[in-house]
Amino acid sequence: MDTPPSREATATALPKRWLWQRSLQARMAIAFSGAFLIILTLLTIWLGRAVYNTYLDAAEHDLEVAAFLASNALEDPLSGYAEEFAQYQRWEAERQRRAATPEDDYDDKQNYDKEKEEDEHRPTPMPLPPPPPEIILPRLQGVAATYARDAKARVTILDKNGHPVADSHYAIELIGSQGNQPEVIAALRSDELSNIRVDEFTGALTLFAAAPIQQGSEILGVVQLSQPMQDVTARARELVLTIALAGVAAVLASTALAVWISRQLVRPVRRLEQAALATAQGDLTQQAPVQTSDELGALAQAFNTMVGAVRTMLEQQRAFVAHASHELRTPLTNIKLRIEAVRTLGDEAPDISQRYLAEIESEADRLTRLANALLDLAHLEGNPSSPPERAVDLAPMLDNAAAIMQLRAQSAAITLETAIPDALPPVKVHPEQIEEAVLNLLDNAIKYTPAGGRVTLTANATVDRLTVIVSDTGAGIPSEDLPHIFDRFYRVDKARSRARGIQDNMGSGAGLGLAIVKQLVEQNRGWITVESTPGQGANFAISFPLVA
């Protein structure tokens, strides 16, 4: 027997592939962990964006609330802050006036006019001086510092023109006008708006919010709060980082779990592979372990069933070859012995020679019947007929079969009786095959019924089936032989079967008749059963479904 290639040899013969293409376990682990990684990555991105937006919304709200609280504190008429705003406004107006007439900064108007006439170009105005100490408003500066500490943000107080009045972090002379900033413009319109932009002092992305300072219908100024985005998103970054680290840990855990699960799933496949290779090498005792009731367990069960069927088939083939060889050897031996006897006797004993020649002819006929039976059985098993499409009435066929066997029954001093209705419900069968099966059953019944006995052919129909019964009053079949009665080459009484087969010149005498009958019936979607009581005969019944 040729040794099948091993798994390693088969893998070596295949083109080189990546590891995940060569291993089912690797593909399962990669697929499981990869799908988990993709889902977790998408979930982390979505959750990170949600956390970021949540923290940003919360920071914007907190900054706007802080600006609103500061503006409410500055709006109190009894606080005196309105006077400080008015003082700053007066200084601001004076500064604007001096900026519009820079010549006022000179003590000597005549020197300025002379200098102006001599210079071809107008001189660049001198920088505006910083506000004097009395204009630095300590109370507003204190408010800015207090709310900056409470809100953990930079607080800038602006007048109604957007000029800085106080700032918690920087000197106001360093701060330009904020009147063109979106949040300030919105606050001057009594609206709320937050804005994210780059801070001109830190160069960092910063969140700004503003609220108007209003007494009655008059707007005194604006409270502007700002907070670096790095501080706003610090907790969000920490949370997202924690989620990412947890995701990495989850991916590692899921990968380990995927490897373990794939190993558990592949293990029975590998055992099945080992059993298949051993079976291919001729060891039909191999059985794949069935440890689960899932698809892998069903696959292992199917493999075991297949091995069992192969083992049974091989045993049947061996038994078939052994029985066929025995059945062929016996008549061939008889023929050879009688030919030698005839050759030895010559013309000295013509009567004995004639008897031997008759026996040789009988053995040759027996070989012919055996060969025909084997060919019929092989043809039925190898070329199953297609399911019949036309429904037929079996009553005429059964009457014809009884008429064919009537003469044989009379010659054996046996009564052949029939109980067949004039018409039977139609069934979809091949009538010629059913006739052959009935003739075989009648032949067996006549063969094993003693003279004076009775053989009966009956047919009846129930709601859904038609049943044909062949019964006899012979010796019957022992109960231990009933399970094997339809096996090939099986005979209840081998010596008597062979003697009756030769004597009656019917059948092969090798135990193939009932196997052929069973094959014919099953090919027509029917079944055959046998009931027998030793000493009281046997009943063979074949049944077919009625046409719906």
VENFEN-V727461 format. One record per pair of residues at least 4 apart in sequence whose ideal C-beta (glycine too) atoms are under 7 Angstrom apart, sorted by the first residue. I is the first residue (numbers start at 1). J is the second residue. If there is no record, write none. Layout:
BEGIN
i->I j->J
i->I j->J
END
This chain:
BEGIN
i->1 j->282
i->3 j->281
i->4 j->277
i->4 j->280
i->4 j->281
i->5 j->9
i->5 j->10
i->6 j->10
i->6 j->277
i->7 j->11
i->7 j->273
i->8 j->12
i->9 j->13
i->10 j->14
i->11 j->22
i->17 j->21
i->17 j->22
i->19 j->23
i->19 j->26
i->20 j->26
i->20 j->27
i->20 j->30
i->23 j->27
i->24 j->28
i->24 j->266
i->24 j->269
i->25 j->29
i->25 j->262
i->25 j->263
i->25 j->266
i->26 j->30
i->27 j->31
i->28 j->32
i->28 j->258
i->28 j->262
i->28 j->265
i->29 j->33
i->29 j->255
i->29 j->258
i->29 j->259
i->29 j->262
i->30 j->34
i->31 j->35
i->32 j->36
i->32 j->258
i->33 j->37
i->33 j->251
i->33 j->254
i->33 j->255
i->33 j->258
i->34 j->38
i->35 j->39
i->36 j->40
i->36 j->251
i->36 j->254
i->37 j->41
i->37 j->251
i->38 j->42
i->39 j->43
i->40 j->44
i->40 j->247
i->40 j->250
i->40 j->251
i->41 j->45
i->42 j->46
i->43 j->47
i->44 j->48
i->44 j->243
i->44 j->244
i->44 j->247
i->45 j->49
i->46 j->50
i->47 j->51
i->47 j->243
i->48 j->52
i->48 j->240
i->48 j->243
i->49 j->53
i->50 j->54
i->51 j->55
i->51 j->236
i->51 j->239
i->51 j->240
i->52 j->56
i->52 j->233
i->52 j->236
i->53 j->57
i->54 j->58
i->55 j->59
i->55 j->232
i->55 j->233
i->55 j->235
i->55 j->236
i->56 j->60
i->56 j->232
i->57 j->61
i->58 j->62
i->59 j->63
i->59 j->207
i->59 j->227
i->59 j->232
i->60 j->64
i->60 j->194
i->60 j->207
i->60 j->209
i->61 j->65
i->62 j->66
i->63 j->67
i->63 j->153
i->63 j->194
i->63 j->207
i->63 j->209
i->63 j->225
i->63 j->227
i->64 j->68
i->64 j->192
i->64 j->194
i->64 j->209
i->64 j->211
i->65 j->69
i->66 j->70
i->66 j->147
i->66 j->151
i->66 j->153
i->66 j->225
i->67 j->71
i->67 j->209
i->67 j->210
i->67 j->211
i->67 j->223
i->67 j->225
i->68 j->72
i->68 j->211
i->69 j->73
i->70 j->74
i->70 j->143
i->70 j->147
i->70 j->155
i->70 j->223
i->71 j->75
i->71 j->211
i->71 j->212
i->71 j->213
i->71 j->223
i->73 j->143
i->74 j->81
i->74 j->143
i->74 j->213
i->74 j->223
i->75 j->213
i->75 j->214
i->75 j->215
i->77 j->82
i->77 j->215
i->80 j->84
i->81 j->85
i->81 j->139
i->81 j->140
i->82 j->86
i->82 j->215
i->82 j->220
i->83 j->87
i->84 j->88
i->84 j->137
i->84 j->139
i->84 j->140
i->85 j->89
i->85 j->159
i->85 j->165
i->85 j->220
i->85 j->221
i->86 j->90
i->87 j->91
i->88 j->92
i->88 j->135
i->88 j->137
i->88 j->159
i->88 j->165
i->89 j->93
i->89 j->159
i->90 j->94
i->91 j->95
i->91 j->131
i->91 j->135
i->92 j->96
i->92 j->159
i->92 j->163
i->93 j->97
i->94 j->98
i->95 j->99
i->95 j->128
i->96 j->100
i->97 j->101
i->98 j->104
i->98 j->105
i->99 j->125
i->99 j->128
i->102 j->125
i->102 j->126
i->103 j->109
i->103 j->112
i->105 j->126
i->106 j->111
i->106 j->112
i->108 j->112
i->109 j->113
i->110 j->114
i->111 j->115
i->112 j->116
i->113 j->117
i->114 j->118
i->115 j->119
i->119 j->123
i->130 j->173
i->131 j->135
i->131 j->136
i->136 j->141
i->137 j->141
i->137 j->165
i->137 j->166
i->138 j->142
i->139 j->143
i->140 j->144
i->140 j->157
i->140 j->165
i->140 j->166
i->141 j->145
i->141 j->166
i->142 j->146
i->143 j->147
i->144 j->148
i->144 j->155
i->144 j->156
i->144 j->157
i->144 j->166
i->144 j->167
i->144 j->168
i->145 j->149
i->145 j->168
i->146 j->150
i->147 j->151
i->147 j->155
i->148 j->153
i->148 j->154
i->148 j->155
i->148 j->168
i->151 j->225
i->153 j->225
i->153 j->226
i->153 j->227
i->154 j->168
i->154 j->169
i->154 j->225
i->154 j->226
i->155 j->168
i->155 j->223
i->155 j->225
i->156 j->164
i->156 j->167
i->156 j->175
i->156 j->178
i->156 j->224
i->157 j->165
i->157 j->166
i->157 j->221
i->157 j->223
i->158 j->162
i->158 j->163
i->158 j->164
i->158 j->165
i->158 j->178
i->158 j->184
i->158 j->221
i->158 j->222
i->158 j->224
i->159 j->163
i->159 j->165
i->159 j->221
i->160 j->188
i->160 j->219
i->160 j->220
i->160 j->221
i->161 j->179
i->162 j->177
i->162 j->178
i->162 j->179
i->162 j->184
i->163 j->177
i->164 j->172
i->164 j->175
i->164 j->178
i->165 j->172
i->165 j->221
i->166 j->172
i->167 j->172
i->167 j->175
i->170 j->174
i->170 j->175
i->170 j->201
i->178 j->184
i->178 j->224
i->179 j->184
i->181 j->185
i->181 j->195
i->181 j->208
i->182 j->186
i->182 j->193
i->182 j->195
i->183 j->187
i->183 j->193
i->183 j->194
i->183 j->195
i->183 j->208
i->183 j->209
i->183 j->210
i->183 j->224
i->184 j->188
i->184 j->210
i->184 j->222
i->184 j->224
i->185 j->189
i->186 j->191
i->186 j->192
i->186 j->193
i->187 j->191
i->187 j->210
i->187 j->211
i->187 j->212
i->187 j->222
i->188 j->212
i->188 j->219
i->188 j->222
i->190 j->212
i->194 j->207
i->194 j->208
i->194 j->209
i->195 j->208
i->196 j->205
i->196 j->207
i->196 j->229
i->197 j->206
i->197 j->208
i->198 j->203
i->198 j->204
i->198 j->205
i->198 j->206
i->199 j->203
i->199 j->204
i->199 j->206
i->199 j->226
i->202 j->206
i->202 j->228
i->204 j->228
i->204 j->230
i->205 j->229
i->206 j->226
i->206 j->227
i->206 j->228
i->206 j->229
i->207 j->226
i->207 j->227
i->207 j->229
i->207 j->232
i->208 j->224
i->208 j->226
i->209 j->225
i->210 j->222
i->210 j->223
i->210 j->224
i->211 j->223
i->212 j->219
i->212 j->222
i->213 j->219
i->213 j->220
i->213 j->221
i->213 j->222
i->213 j->223
i->214 j->218
i->214 j->219
i->214 j->220
i->215 j->220
i->227 j->231
i->227 j->232
i->229 j->233
i->230 j->234
i->233 j->237
i->234 j->238
i->235 j->239
i->236 j->240
i->237 j->241
i->238 j->242
i->239 j->243
i->240 j->244
i->241 j->245
i->242 j->246
i->243 j->247
i->244 j->248
i->245 j->249
i->246 j->250
i->247 j->251
i->248 j->252
i->249 j->253
i->250 j->254
i->251 j->255
i->252 j->256
i->253 j->257
i->254 j->258
i->255 j->259
i->256 j->260
i->257 j->261
i->258 j->262
i->259 j->263
i->260 j->264
i->261 j->265
i->262 j->266
i->263 j->267
i->265 j->296
i->266 j->270
i->267 j->271
i->268 j->272
i->268 j->289
i->268 j->291
i->268 j->296
i->268 j->300
i->269 j->273
i->269 j->296
i->270 j->274
i->271 j->275
i->271 j->288
i->271 j->289
i->272 j->276
i->272 j->288
i->272 j->299
i->272 j->300
i->272 j->303
i->273 j->277
i->274 j->278
i->275 j->279
i->275 j->286
i->275 j->287
i->275 j->288
i->275 j->303
i->276 j->280
i->276 j->303
i->277 j->281
i->278 j->283
i->278 j->286
i->279 j->283
i->279 j->284
i->279 j->286
i->279 j->307
i->284 j->307
i->284 j->310
i->284 j->311
i->286 j->307
i->287 j->304
i->288 j->300
i->288 j->303
i->288 j->304
i->289 j->300
i->290 j->297
i->290 j->300
i->290 j->301
i->291 j->297
i->292 j->296
i->292 j->297
i->293 j->297
i->295 j->299
i->296 j->300
i->297 j->301
i->298 j->302
i->299 j->303
i->300 j->304
i->301 j->305
i->302 j->306
i->303 j->307
i->304 j->308
i->305 j->309
i->306 j->310
i->307 j->311
i->308 j->312
i->309 j->313
i->310 j->314
i->311 j->315
i->312 j->316
i->313 j->317
i->314 j->318
i->315 j->319
i->316 j->320
i->317 j->321
i->318 j->322
i->319 j->323
i->320 j->324
i->320 j->488
i->320 j->489
i->321 j->325
i->322 j->326
i->323 j->327
i->323 j->489
i->324 j->328
i->324 j->374
i->325 j->329
i->326 j->330
i->327 j->370
i->327 j->510
i->328 j->332
i->328 j->367
i->328 j->370
i->329 j->333
i->330 j->334
i->331 j->335
i->331 j->363
i->331 j->366
i->331 j->367
i->332 j->336
i->333 j->337
i->334 j->338
i->334 j->359
i->334 j->363
i->335 j->339
i->335 j->360
i->335 j->363
i->335 j->364
i->336 j->340
i->337 j->341
i->338 j->342
i->338 j->356
i->338 j->359
i->338 j->360
i->339 j->343
i->339 j->360
i->340 j->344
i->341 j->345
i->341 j->356
i->342 j->353
i->342 j->356
i->342 j->357
i->345 j->349
i->345 j->352
i->345 j->353
i->349 j->353
i->350 j->354
i->351 j->355
i->352 j->356
i->353 j->357
i->354 j->358
i->355 j->359
i->356 j->360
i->357 j->361
i->358 j->362
i->359 j->363
i->360 j->364
i->361 j->365
i->362 j->366
i->362 j->502
i->363 j->367
i->364 j->368
i->365 j->369
i->365 j->505
i->366 j->370
i->366 j->502
i->366 j->509
i->367 j->371
i->368 j->372
i->369 j->373
i->369 j->507
i->369 j->508
i->370 j->374
i->370 j->508
i->370 j->510
i->371 j->375
i->372 j->376
i->373 j->377
i->373 j->508
i->373 j->510
i->373 j->512
i->373 j->516
i->374 j->378
i->375 j->379
i->376 j->380
i->376 j->516
i->377 j->381
i->377 j->488
i->377 j->512
i->377 j->515
i->377 j->516
i->377 j->519
i->378 j->382
i->379 j->383
i->380 j->516
i->380 j->519
i->380 j->520
i->380 j->523
i->381 j->519
i->384 j->523
i->385 j->430
i->385 j->523
i->387 j->525
i->388 j->428
i->388 j->429
i->388 j->430
i->388 j->524
i->389 j->428
i->390 j->428
i->391 j->426
i->391 j->427
i->391 j->428
i->391 j->547
i->392 j->426
i->392 j->427
i->392 j->429
i->392 j->431
i->393 j->423
i->393 j->424
i->393 j->426
i->394 j->398
i->394 j->424
i->394 j->427
i->394 j->431
i->394 j->434
i->394 j->459
i->394 j->466
i->395 j->399
i->395 j->420
i->395 j->421
i->395 j->422
i->395 j->423
i->395 j->424
i->396 j->400
i->397 j->401
i->397 j->431
i->397 j->434
i->397 j->435
i->398 j->402
i->398 j->420
i->398 j->438
i->398 j->457
i->398 j->459
i->398 j->468
i->399 j->403
i->399 j->420
i->400 j->404
i->401 j->405
i->401 j->435
i->401 j->438
i->401 j->439
i->401 j->442
i->402 j->406
i->402 j->416
i->402 j->418
i->402 j->457
i->404 j->439
i->405 j->409
i->405 j->416
i->405 j->439
i->405 j->442
i->405 j->446
i->406 j->410
i->406 j->416
i->407 j->411
i->408 j->412
i->408 j->446
i->409 j->414
i->409 j->416
i->409 j->446
i->409 j->455
i->412 j->446
i->412 j->451
i->413 j->451
i->413 j->452
i->414 j->446
i->414 j->449
i->414 j->451
i->414 j->453
i->414 j->454
i->414 j->455
i->415 j->454
i->416 j->455
i->417 j->454
i->417 j->456
i->418 j->457
i->419 j->456
i->419 j->458
i->420 j->457
i->420 j->458
i->420 j->459
i->421 j->459
i->424 j->459
i->424 j->461
i->424 j->466
i->425 j->461
i->425 j->466
i->425 j->546
i->426 j->547
i->427 j->466
i->427 j->544
i->427 j->546
i->427 j->547
i->428 j->547
i->429 j->434
i->429 j->524
i->429 j->544
i->430 j->434
i->430 j->524
i->431 j->435
i->432 j->436
i->433 j->437
i->433 j->520
i->433 j->523
i->433 j->524
i->434 j->438
i->434 j->524
i->435 j->439
i->436 j->440
i->436 j->520
i->437 j->441
i->437 j->517
i->437 j->520
i->437 j->521
i->437 j->542
i->438 j->442
i->438 j->468
i->438 j->470
i->439 j->443
i->440 j->444
i->440 j->513
i->440 j->516
i->440 j->517
i->441 j->445
i->441 j->470
i->441 j->517
i->441 j->540
i->442 j->446
i->442 j->455
i->442 j->457
i->442 j->470
i->443 j->447
i->443 j->506
i->443 j->507
i->444 j->448
i->444 j->513
i->445 j->449
i->445 j->455
i->445 j->470
i->445 j->472
i->446 j->455
i->447 j->500
i->447 j->504
i->447 j->506
i->447 j->507
i->448 j->472
i->448 j->474
i->448 j->475
i->449 j->453
i->449 j->455
i->449 j->472
i->449 j->473
i->449 j->474
i->450 j->474
i->453 j->472
i->453 j->473
i->453 j->474
i->454 j->473
i->455 j->472
i->456 j->471
i->457 j->470
i->458 j->469
i->459 j->468
i->460 j->467
i->461 j->466
i->461 j->546
i->464 j->545
i->464 j->546
i->465 j->543
i->465 j->544
i->465 j->545
i->465 j->546
i->466 j->543
i->466 j->544
i->466 j->546
i->467 j->541
i->467 j->543
i->468 j->542
i->469 j->539
i->469 j->541
i->470 j->540
i->471 j->537
i->471 j->539
i->472 j->537
i->472 j->538
i->473 j->537
i->474 j->537
i->474 j->538
i->475 j->534
i->475 j->535
i->476 j->532
i->476 j->533
i->476 j->534
i->476 j->535
i->476 j->536
i->476 j->537
i->476 j->538
i->477 j->481
i->477 j->482
i->477 j->485
i->477 j->492
i->477 j->532
i->477 j->538
i->478 j->492
i->478 j->534
i->481 j->485
i->481 j->492
i->482 j->530
i->482 j->532
i->484 j->490
i->485 j->490
i->485 j->514
i->485 j->530
i->486 j->514
i->486 j->515
i->486 j->518
i->487 j->515
i->488 j->511
i->488 j->512
i->488 j->515
i->489 j->510
i->489 j->511
i->489 j->512
i->490 j->511
i->491 j->497
i->491 j->511
i->493 j->497
i->494 j->498
i->495 j->499
i->496 j->500
i->497 j->501
i->497 j->509
i->498 j->502
i->498 j->509
i->499 j->503
i->500 j->504
i->501 j->506
i->501 j->507
i->501 j->508
i->501 j->509
i->502 j->509
i->507 j->513
i->508 j->512
i->512 j->516
i->513 j->517
i->514 j->518
i->515 j->519
i->516 j->520
i->517 j->521
i->517 j->528
i->518 j->522
i->518 j->528
i->519 j->523
i->520 j->524
i->521 j->526
i->521 j->527
i->521 j->528
i->521 j->542
i->522 j->526
i->522 j->527
i->524 j->544
i->525 j->544
i->525 j->545
i->526 j->542
i->526 j->543
i->526 j->544
i->527 j->543
i->528 j->540
i->528 j->541
i->528 j->542
i->529 j->541
i->530 j->538
i->530 j->539
i->530 j->540
i->531 j->539
i->532 j->538
i->532 j->539
END
